[in-house]
Amino acid sequence: MSGMPALQLSEYAVDFINEDSINGLLAGKRPDAGRVREIIAKSLAKQALSVEETAHLLLADTPELNEEIFEAARQLKKNVYGNRIVLFAPLYIGNKCVNDCSYCAFKRSNTLAIRRTLNEDEIRQQVEALENKGHKRLILVFGEHQAYDPEFIARSVRTVYETKVGHGEIRRVNINAAPLDHEGYATVKAAGIGTYQIFHETYHHETYARFHPANTRKGNYLYRLDGLSRAFEAGCDDVGLGVLFGLYDWRFEVLSLVTHALHLQERYNVGPHTISFPRIRPAAGVSLDEKYQVDDESFKKLIAVLRLAVPYTGLILTARENAQVRRECMSFGVSQIDAGSRIELGGYTEAGDAQVMEREQFQLGDIRSLDEVMRELMTDGYVPSFCTSCYRVGRTGEHFMEFSIPGFIKEFCTPNALLTLEEYLVDYATPETRDVGERLIAEEIDRLPEGDTKDLVVKRLQAIRERGEHDLYF
C-alpha cells in the first residue's frame, strides 16, 4: 500500500448514516395521499426534501400516487433544466487496483482481467478518437492503485485538455477515482477538473464490509464516506455522489444518498453537482447475487424520487442500461447521459464493435454510437447539449447553486445547448441526424421569448453555420 494517501479525514468527519433512523422510516406506515401531494408541491417549489419526506414518496405505492410522483418528476426536470440532456463519455485510464471488491471485474484477485494503464500517447489517441466523434465532455476513470497518484491524475487531465484535432477539443474533464487527501484534491483541482465523483457503492455498513475487505483502502467506510467532504475543503467546487444499486435494498440506498446530499449542503452550503445510480451488471470473473437486484419499475421510481428529493442536482443515467430502458427513464428527471461509450482500456481505437469482457469493468447495455443516441434524443424532443459554460465562467459550487436552485439555470442552458448542438451538427453529424437537429433547433428558437437573448442566439447560430465560428456561449 506504499504510495497511497494517508488516511486523512476532514475537519468535521463523522459517520452521518444512521441506519436505525433510515430503517425506522422505511418501516413506517403508508402515507396518505394528501401528505404525498404536500411533499410533491414542496419539491415543485424547488425545495430539497428531507429524508423523512423522501421516505414518504418511497412508501407511496398506489398506481395513482406513483403516477403523480412520475409526473411531478417530469415537470420538475422541465422547470429546472428545460428539455436538454447533457452528453459525455467515459475514458478509462488504468485498471490496476489494490482493492478486492467482489462485484468488480477490476478486483485485484481477478486473474481474468487484462491489466493496463494508458500512457500519454495512448491517452492522446483515445481523446482524438472521441473528439472526432464530437465529444466535448469526458469523465476519466482510474482504479485505486499507487500508480494513480494525484500527480498522475493531474498529468492525465492536462494531456486531455492539450489534445485537439480539427475543431475538436475537450472542454470539461470530470474524475471518477479513489478518495484523496486534501493535498491530493488540490493537486487534481489545479489541473482544471470539473466534478470529482466518488461512488460509495453501498451505504449499508454490514454490506459495505462484506463487499470491501478490511485489509484494503476501500475497506475503511468512514474514509470513503468522508471523501467528498475533503474535496470541498481542498477547493473542489463540484462533487458527484453515486451508489451501485443491487448490493442492498434500493430504498435504503436512496435515503442514504439524500442523507449524504443534505450533509454536504448543510456543512458546505453546496449539495452534490450530480448523483449517479447505476445498476450492477455482469462482468468477467464476477458472480452476481440477485437478492437485491432492482427491477425496471423500481428503477424508474428511484429516479423519479431522487429528482424530487434533490431538485438542483444533475441525475446521470449511464450506458449500463440498455437503449430501451434509457429511453423510458429519460423523462423522469435525468439530465446527463453518456453516449458512444467504450469502457475497455484503449476501447475507442481498438475495440471495434464487440465488447471484450476481460477488458471491461462491467458489461455495457447500450453501445450505440454518439450520433445514433443524439438522433433518438432529438426525435423524442430533447436537446442534446455539450455545454460547459457554467464551469468556464465560474458558475460552479455555491455560485451554481444560486442559479440552479431557483431554476434560473435553464436561462443559460437552453441557448448554450443550442449553440453546442449546432457545432456538432456542422462538424460531425450524419446527414440524417443533421436534418433532425436543424429542425429541432428551429423549433426551439421559435419557443424562445422575443428579446436580446433570442436575437443573439440566432446570430451566433449563423456564425457557426456560415463562418465556422466555435466555442460561443453565454
Residue pairs with C-beta under 8 A, 6 or more apart in sequence:
1 98
1 146
1 217
2 146
3 146
3 149
4 98
4 144
4 146
4 217
5 149
5 150
5 179
5 180
5 181
5 184
6 181
7 220
7 223
8 181
8 182
8 230
9 222
9 223
9 226
9 230
10 226
10 229
10 230
10 233
11 233
12 229
12 267
13 222
13 226
13 229
15 221
15 222
15 225
16 225
16 259
16 260
16 263
17 203
17 205
17 225
17 256
17 259
17 260
18 259
19 204
19 205
21 51
22 51
22 55
22 252
22 255
22 256
22 259
23 252
25 51
25 52
25 55
25 255
26 55
26 58
26 59
26 249
26 251
26 252
26 255
28 55
28 59
29 59
30 59
30 60
30 61
31 56
31 59
31 60
33 62
33 64
33 65
35 56
36 56
36 57
36 60
36 65
36 68
36 69
37 68
39 49
39 53
39 56
39 57
39 308
40 57
40 68
40 69
40 72
40 308
42 49
42 53
43 49
43 72
43 76
43 308
43 309
43 311
44 72
44 75
44 76
44 79
46 76
46 79
46 80
46 311
46 312
46 405
46 406
46 407
47 311
48 261
48 262
48 265
48 271
48 309
48 310
48 311
48 312
49 57
49 258
49 308
49 309
49 310
50 262
51 255
51 258
51 259
51 262
53 309
54 254
54 255
54 258
54 305
54 308
54 309
55 251
55 255
57 69
57 305
57 308
57 309
58 251
58 254
58 255
58 301
58 305
60 66
60 69
66 301
69 301
69 304
69 305
69 308
70 300
70 301
70 304
70 332
72 304
72 308
73 303
73 304
73 305
73 307
73 308
73 331
73 332
73 333
74 331
74 332
74 333
76 307
76 308
76 311
76 333
77 307
77 331
77 332
77 333
77 334
77 335
79 407
79 410
80 311
80 312
80 404
80 407
80 409
80 410
81 335
81 409
81 410
81 413
82 383
82 410
82 413
82 414
82 417
83 381
83 382
83 383
84 335
84 382
84 383
84 384
84 385
84 387
84 410
84 413
84 414
84 417
85 330
85 334
85 335
85 336
85 337
85 377
85 382
85 383
85 384
85 385
86 137
86 314
86 335
86 336
86 337
86 385
86 386
86 387
87 135
87 137
87 336
87 337
87 338
87 339
87 370
87 373
87 374
87 384
87 385
87 386
88 135
88 137
88 138
88 139
88 172
88 174
88 336
88 337
88 338
89 130
89 135
89 137
89 138
89 139
89 338
89 339
89 340
89 341
89 370
90 138
90 139
90 140
90 141
90 176
90 338
90 341
90 343
91 123
91 126
91 127
91 130
91 138
91 139
91 140
91 141
91 160
91 348
92 118
92 140
92 141
92 343
92 344
92 345
92 347
92 361
93 117
93 118
93 123
93 140
93 141
93 142
93 148
93 156
93 345
94 116
94 117
94 118
94 142
94 143
94 145
94 147
94 148
94 345
95 106
95 113
95 115
95 116
95 117
95 143
95 345
95 361
96 115
96 117
96 143
96 145
96 147
96 148
97 104
97 106
97 107
97 108
97 143
97 144
97 145
98 108
98 144
98 145
98 146
98 216
98 217
99 107
99 108
99 143
99 144
99 212
99 213
99 216
99 217
99 218
99 219
100 107
100 108
100 109
100 212
100 213
100 216
101 107
101 201
101 211
101 212
101 218
102 210
102 211
102 286
103 211
103 244
103 246
103 247
103 280
103 283
103 286
103 288
104 110
104 283
104 286
104 361
104 362
105 112
105 113
105 283
105 284
105 285
105 286
105 357
105 360
105 361
105 362
106 113
106 143
106 361
107 113
107 285
107 286
110 284
110 285
110 286
111 285
112 284
112 285
112 358
113 284
113 285
113 358
113 359
114 345
114 358
114 359
116 345
116 346
116 359
117 147
117 148
117 345
118 126
118 156
118 345
118 346
120 155
120 159
122 346
123 156
123 159
123 160
123 163
124 159
124 163
125 346
125 349
126 346
126 347
126 348
126 349
127 138
127 159
127 160
127 163
127 170
128 163
128 165
128 168
129 348
129 349
130 138
130 168
130 170
130 340
130 348
131 163
131 164
131 165
131 166
131 168
131 169
131 170
132 165
132 166
132 168
132 428
133 340
133 369
133 370
133 371
133 428
134 168
134 370
134 371
134 386
134 424
134 427
134 428
134 429
135 168
135 170
135 340
135 370
135 386
136 169
136 170
136 171
136 172
136 386
136 388
136 420
137 170
137 171
137 172
137 173
137 174
137 386
137 388
138 160
138 170
138 172
138 173
138 174
139 173
139 174
139 175
139 176
139 195
139 197
139 338
140 153
140 156
140 157
140 160
140 173
140 174
140 175
140 176
140 177
141 176
141 177
141 343
141 361
142 148
142 153
142 175
142 176
142 177
142 178
143 178
144 177
144 178
144 217
144 218
148 177
148 178
149 184
150 180
150 183
150 184
150 185
150 187
150 188
151 187
153 175
153 177
153 187
153 188
153 191
154 187
154 188
154 190
154 191
155 191
157 173
157 175
157 188
157 191
157 192
157 193
158 191
158 192
160 170
160 173
161 169
161 170
161 173
161 192
163 170
166 427
167 423
167 427
167 468
167 470
168 427
171 386
171 388
171 391
171 392
171 471
172 194
172 388
172 391
173 192
173 193
173 194
174 193
174 194
174 195
174 196
174 197
174 240
175 188
175 193
175 195
175 196
175 197
176 197
176 198
176 199
176 240
177 196
177 198
178 198
178 217
178 218
179 198
179 223
179 224
179 226
179 227
179 228
179 230
180 188
180 227
180 230
180 231
180 234
181 230
182 230
182 233
182 234
183 234
184 234
185 196
185 230
185 231
185 234
185 235
185 236
186 234
186 235
188 196
188 236
189 196
189 234
189 235
189 236
193 236
194 238
194 388
194 391
194 396
195 238
195 239
195 240
195 273
195 274
196 228
196 231
196 236
196 238
196 239
196 240
197 239
197 240
197 241
197 242
197 274
197 276
198 224
198 227
198 228
198 231
198 239
198 240
198 241
198 242
199 241
199 242
199 243
199 244
199 276
200 208
200 224
200 225
200 241
200 242
200 243
200 256
200 260
201 208
201 211
201 212
201 243
201 244
201 247
202 208
202 211
202 243
202 244
202 247
202 248
202 253
203 225
203 243
203 248
203 252
203 253
203 256
203 257
203 259
203 260
204 247
204 248
204 249
204 252
204 253
204 256
205 221
207 247
207 248
208 221
209 219
209 221
211 247
212 218
212 219
212 221
213 219
217 223
218 224
225 260
228 239
228 241
228 260
228 264
228 272
229 264
229 267
229 268
231 239
232 239
232 264
232 267
232 268
232 270
233 268
237 270
237 396
237 397
237 398
237 400
238 273
238 274
238 391
238 396
238 397
238 400
239 264
239 272
239 273
240 272
240 273
240 274
240 275
240 276
240 316
241 257
241 260
241 261
241 272
241 274
241 275
241 276
242 275
242 276
242 277
242 278
242 316
243 253
243 256
243 257
243 276
243 277
244 278
244 279
244 280
245 253
245 277
245 278
245 279
245 280
245 292
245 294
245 299
245 302
246 279
246 280
246 288
246 292
246 293
246 294
247 253
247 280
247 292
248 292
249 292
250 292
250 294
250 298
250 302
251 302
254 302
254 305
254 306
254 309
257 275
257 277
257 306
258 306
258 309
258 310
260 272
261 271
261 272
261 275
261 309
261 310
261 313
262 271
264 270
264 271
264 272
265 271
269 398
269 401
270 397
270 398
270 400
270 401
271 310
271 312
271 313
271 401
272 310
272 313
273 313
273 314
273 396
273 400
274 313
274 314
274 315
274 316
274 336
275 306
275 310
275 313
275 314
275 315
275 316
276 315
276 316
276 318
277 299
277 302
277 303
277 306
277 315
277 316
277 317
278 318
278 320
279 293
279 294
279 299
279 320
279 321
280 288
280 293
280 362
281 320
281 362
281 363
281 364
281 365
282 288
282 357
282 362
282 363
283 357
283 360
283 361
283 362
283 363
284 357
284 358
284 360
286 362
294 302
296 325
296 328
299 325
299 329
300 328
300 329
300 332
303 315
303 317
303 329
303 332
303 333
303 334
304 332
304 333
306 313
306 315
306 333
307 315
307 332
307 333
308 333
311 405
312 401
312 404
312 405
314 335
314 336
315 333
315 334
315 335
315 336
316 334
316 335
316 336
316 337
316 338
317 326
317 329
317 330
317 334
317 336
317 337
318 337
318 338
318 341
319 326
319 337
319 338
319 339
319 341
319 364
319 365
319 366
319 367
320 362
320 364
320 365
321 329
321 365
321 366
322 365
322 366
323 365
323 366
323 368
323 376
325 365
326 337
326 366
327 376
327 380
330 337
330 377
330 380
330 382
337 373
339 368
339 369
339 370
339 373
339 374
340 368
340 369
340 370
340 371
340 373
341 364
341 366
341 367
342 348
342 351
342 364
342 367
343 360
343 361
343 362
343 364
344 350
344 351
344 355
344 356
344 359
344 360
345 359
347 359
351 359
353 367
355 363
355 364
355 367
357 363
366 373
371 428
371 429
371 430
371 433
374 384
374 424
374 429
374 433
374 437
375 430
375 432
375 433
375 436
375 437
377 383
377 384
378 384
378 433
378 436
378 437
378 440
379 436
381 440
383 414
383 417
383 418
383 421
383 440
383 444
384 417
384 421
384 424
385 413
385 416
385 417
385 420
385 421
386 420
386 421
386 423
386 424
387 413
387 416
387 417
387 419
387 420
387 473
388 473
389 395
389 412
389 416
389 473
389 474
390 396
390 400
390 403
390 409
390 412
392 473
395 403
395 409
395 412
400 409
403 409
403 412
411 453
412 474
414 444
414 448
415 448
415 453
415 456
415 457
415 474
416 473
416 474
418 441
418 444
418 445
418 457
418 461
419 457
419 460
419 461
419 464
419 472
419 473
420 473
421 437
421 440
421 441
422 437
422 441
422 461
422 464
422 465
423 464
423 470
424 437
425 433
425 434
425 437
425 438
425 441
426 434
426 464
426 465
426 468
429 437
441 461
445 454
445 457
445 458
445 461
448 454
448 457
453 474
456 474
460 469
460 472
463 469
463 472
464 470
464 472
